[in-house]
Amino acid sequence: MTPVAAAAADLLDRLRALLPADRVREVRMFGATALMVDHALAVAVHKDGSLLVRVDPAEDARLLRNPGASRAEMGVNRPMGKGWIRVAPAPLRDDATLTTWLNAATGYLAKRARS
């Protein structure tokens, strides 16, 4: 396994440990492994160890100011729009940072479920 693949596998394992197994399903999507929580995409781990995070569009601008955060793209120069953020691998090595991003995703899913 290459170092990049190992980093992506490690990130997936860390996310699995943080999520309730009975509410999570893994799906190949966007060229990544998506973690669906209660049938909705929360995050997706890319092969390079980066993370696609679905967040509240109202929090998008604030969250994009975090280290390693950028607008997610579906291809070169094809931005996904507000609420879709890609986080580079380096900041995700920190457990607190990973938890913050996961909380942003699951918090948004909970908010959508209530409305």
N, C-alpha and C positions, 0 to 999 in steps of 0.2 A: 504494500500500500504506500502510495506517495505521501510526502508530508502534507500536501494540500488535502488529499483525500482523508488522511488521518485527522486533520483539523476539523473537517466537515463531519466526520463520524463522531468525533468527540463532542462537537457542538450539539449534534442530534441527541447523544446520550445525556448531556447536561439538561437539555430541554425536556426530554422524557421524564427525567427525575423531578422536574419542577411542576409538571402537569399531572392532573388526575387521570390515571390510565383508563378508567372507565368512561371518560368523556372525550378521549382523543383517538383520532384515526389518522394514519399516515397515508398520503396520496402523492404519487408523482405528478408534478404540475409545474409549469413555468421553467422546466429544465432543472427542477429542484425537488426536494422532499418536503411537501407541505404538511403541516400539522394542523388538522382540522379539530376545533373544539366545538362540541355540540353541532357538528355538521357545517361549521363556518370556518373559513381560513383565518388562522391567527398569525402564523409565521411560516416561512419556508426557508429551509437551509439549502444554499447553493453549493455546488461542488467546490467552489473556491473558499468555502467557510464563511461567506457573507450571509446575511440574514435579510429576507424580505419580511417586512412587518406591516400589518394592516392596522392603522391607527385612526382615531377620530379625526376627520378632516378639520374640525375646529382647533385641534391641537397640532396640526401639521407644521405650521411655520415655526412654532416653538420647538418642536421635536427635531426639526431639520437643523437647528443650531447646535445639536449635540455632536461631539467628535465622531467622525467616521460616517455620519448620516448624509444621505443624498437622496434626491428624487429617484425612485425606482423607474427602470425603463424596461419595456418589452422588446427592445432591440436598440440599436444605435440611433440616438436622437428621437426615440419614441417614448416620451415620458408617460407614466401611468396615471398621473394626476394626484390631486390632494388625497391624503389618506394612505398612500403607498410609499413606504420609505425603505431604502436599502441601507443596511449598516455594514460597514467594512469589518473584516475579521478581527483586526487588532483590538478595538475597544471591547469586543465580545469576550475576550479572554478573561476579563474581570467579571466575577460572579455577580457583583452588585449591578454592574452595567447590563449584563444579560437579563437579570431579573427585572430591571427597570423597563427594558424594551418588551419583555414578555407581559409585564403588568399593563403596559400601554395597549398592547394588542388584546389581551383578555378583558381589560376594563372596557374597551370599546365594544367588544362582542356582548358583554353583559348589558351595556347601555342600549345597544340595538335591540336586544331581546326584551328589555323592559318597555320599549316604545311600540 
